[in-house]
Amino acid sequence: MLNDALKMMREKTAGHIDARDTERATLMSWPADPKIQVDEDPEPYPADKLVFAEYLQERRIDAKFEVSQPESSVLSGILTIPSPLKAGDRLIVSRMTGQRYYVLGKDVSGGGG
């Protein structure tokens, strides 16, 4: 019974990000050649050491709009959702294997906007 409870707890927390697993960093450059400076690390990390969450990157979406008034027509185009990041932002990052970092989001508690 205890094993079943432990198994269920592991399943429920499998995707949970523990605050102890996160660090803070500053975005040094963005979007061209992104770099971050992790707090208390001596050197910045270049683009090849970074993985950004998809929702932090600029996204382009093909869109089709159907208009019925005054006459029926279909318009198509591309919607661009800009990245919320800019150089100087404070970030929440998580260390991955091989000295790589996953950028989770902006740190708004420290005035990161």
N, C-alpha and C positions, 0 to 999 in steps of 0.2 A: 504494500500500500504506500509506503514511504517512497519507494522507487517510482511508482506511478505519479505521485505528487511532484517529485523532482523532475521527471520527464516532462510533465505538463508545464512546469515553471520554465524549463529551458526552451520549450516550444514557444511560449508566450513572449519571452524576452530575446528571442533569436535575432530580431532586427533592431533591437533597442540600442541607441547610442548612449553610452554612459558618459556623463560629464567628465569623468576622470580620463577618458580616452581622447579628449579633445584638447587642443592647444589654441593659442591666439597668434595671429600673424598680421602683417601689414602688406597690402597689395602694392608692390613697387611700380609695376607697369601693367597696362591693360588697354586694349585687347591685343595689340601687336606685341609679340614676345613677352608673355606674362611672366612675372617673377613675384615671389613672396618672400618676406623676411619673417621667419618664425621667431617669436620672442625668445631671447636668450640663446639663439643659435648664431654663430659668428658670420656665416655666409648666407646670402639669399639662395633660394631654390629656383632654378630655371624651368622653363615650360616643359621640358621633357621629364621633369620630376613631379609634375602636377596633374591632377585629374580634377576637373571642375564639374560640379553637379550640373545636369542638363538645364535646370531652371535658372542657372546663373549666366548662361550663354545666350547670345543673340539667337533668336529662332525665326525662321521663315516658314510661313504656312500658306499653302495654295488654298485659295478661297473661291467659292462660286456663290454668287448672289442671284436669286431669282426675284425679279421685280414684276408685279402684276398690274400696277397702275401707273400711268394711264394706259399703257399697252404692255403686253407680256414681253419680257426680255430677260436675258441672262447675262450677267456681268461676271468676269473672272479676273483674278489678280492675285497678288501676293501680299499678305499681311506680315509686317516685320515687328516682332516684339523685341525691343532692345534689352540688352543686358542691364541689370540693376547695378553692376559693379563699375567702379572708376578707381583710378590710381589714388592711393592714399587711404582707401577703405580699410577698416579693421575687419578681419575675417576670423571665422571659426574653422579650424582645420583638424583633420584626424590623420595621424601617421599610419602609413601603410608599410608593407614590406619593401625592402630595397631602398630605404631613404626616400620614399615617395610620399606625397601628401594628397589627401582627398579634401578639396575645398567644399565645405558643407554649406556655408552661407556667410552673411554679414553679421558682425557682432554689433548689434544696436545698443547694447547695454553700456558700451564704452564710448558712446557718441559717434558710432560709425554710420549713423544716418539711417 
